[in-house]
């Protein structure tokens, strides 16, 4: 078994470990499932090509998420993206109950309405389960900036999600 075989095996492990998380995050950024799939795939192509540049300065998950976010942002800068008018509904794989689906859809819609700087900290903190220092590294911001954005994002979501999240 050669070096390429080892790398392909490791890449398969990374895709199995982080593929669904990357895809979900890309979907929330891009609001287009096919495009999210393309960007998620490109993320792992970049991981494969640039794996030698990863020097354990962060976790592998943080590094992969950073690549995916950068690719999403690049996609959002394209002319096609700026002129796009449609939004797809969130894909829900399993449905426990109707109310639960509606609640998740409402949460997703409200998060999607946030500006990018607030949306990304919510996604990274709650959905990718990154720590504030990891988010700061991914977004190349100070930890205090990330903390402030997280507080502001929660404040913006709180009135909109009052019924769903049962705030007092």
N, C-alpha and C positions, 0 to 999 in steps of 0.2 A: 504494500500500500504506500503510495507516494505522497508527497506534500500536497498536491492538488486534491487527492482523494480525502486527505485529512481536512483540508479547508472546506471542501464541498460537504463533508459530514458535519463540520462545525456550523456551516451556514444553514444547513437543514435544521440543526438543533436551534439556532437563533430564530429562524423563521417559525418553527413550531412553538417556541417560547414567547416570542414577541409579535408575531405576524398579525394576530387578531387585534391586539392593542394598537398597533400601528395603523391598521386598516380603519378601525373605529375612529381614531383620532383624525386621520386624513379625511374621513367622511364628514366629521363635524366641522372641520375647516372648510372643506370644499363643497359640501352639500350636494354631491353628485357621486353616486356609488361607483359607476364605471371609472370615473376620473380618480376617485380615491383608490380603487384597485390598481390603476396604472401607477399612481404615485407610490403606493406601498411597494409594488414590485420594483420600481426604480430605486426605492430606498435600499432594498436588499441587494440590488445590483451594485449600488455604490458601496455598501458595506463590504461586499466581496472584493471589489476593485481596490478599495482603500483600507482594507483591514490592517495592512502593515503600518498605517499611519496612526492607528489606535494605540496609545501608550499608557493605558490604565490611569489616566488623569481623572477619570470619572468612571462610573459604572458603564458596562457595555449597553445597558438599557438606556441610560442617559444619552450616550453617544448616538445610538440608533434613533431615538426620539428627536434629537437635534437635527440629524440628517433629514428625517421625515418633515419636520416643521419647516426647514429651509426649502425643501422641494415644494411643499404646499404654498409657501409665500411666493416662491418663484412662479408657480402656476397662477396665483392670484394676481400677479403683475402683468399677465399676458393680455393682449387686446381682446382675445376671445372671451376671457374670463370677465373683463370689465363690461362687456356688452351682453352678457348672459342674463336671461330674464326668468328662467324657471328654477324651482327648487323641488327636489324629490323628498318624499316623506321618509322618515327614518325606517330602516328595515328592522323588524323585530322578529327574531328567530323563534322564540318560544313565548307563548302567551299563557300566563298563569290565570289571570282574570281580566275582564274588560276594564275595570277601574284602574288596575295596575298599569295597563297599556296606556290609558289616557293620561295618567299621572306622569309616566316616563316621557310620553310625547310632549306634554306641556313643559316639563323640565328642559328637555332638549330644545324646544322652540325658544324658550326664554334665554337659555345659554347662547343660542345661535344669534340672538338679537344684540348681545353685548358687542362692544367694539373689540377688535382683535386683541388688544393688550390685556383686556379683562378676560375674554373668552379663553385665551391660551393658558392663563394661570389657573383658571378653574379646571380646565381639561387636564392639565399636567398634574395638579394637586389631587383632584378627586378621582379622575378616571385612570390616569397613569400611575397614581400613587407615588409621585416623586416628592422628595422633601424640598423645603424652601431653598436650601443651599444647592440642591441638584437643579431646581428650576432656574435659579440665578445663573448657574453655569450654562444651561441649555440656551437661555435667552440672552446671555452676556449682559446681565444687569446686576446691580447690587442687591444683596439680600433684603435690605430695607425697602428697596423699590418693589420687590416681589411681595413682601409682606403688606405694603400699602395697597398694591393692586388687588391682592386677595381680599383685603378688608373692603375696599371699594366695590369689588365685584359682588361680594356677598350682600352688601348694602343695596346694590342695584337689583339683585335677584329677590331679596327678601319680600318686598311688597307684591311682586308679581307672582311669587310662589307661596304666598301666605296660606292658601287653602290646601295645597298639595303637601307642604312640609309642616303644616300645623303650628306655625309660629303663633305666639301669644300676642 
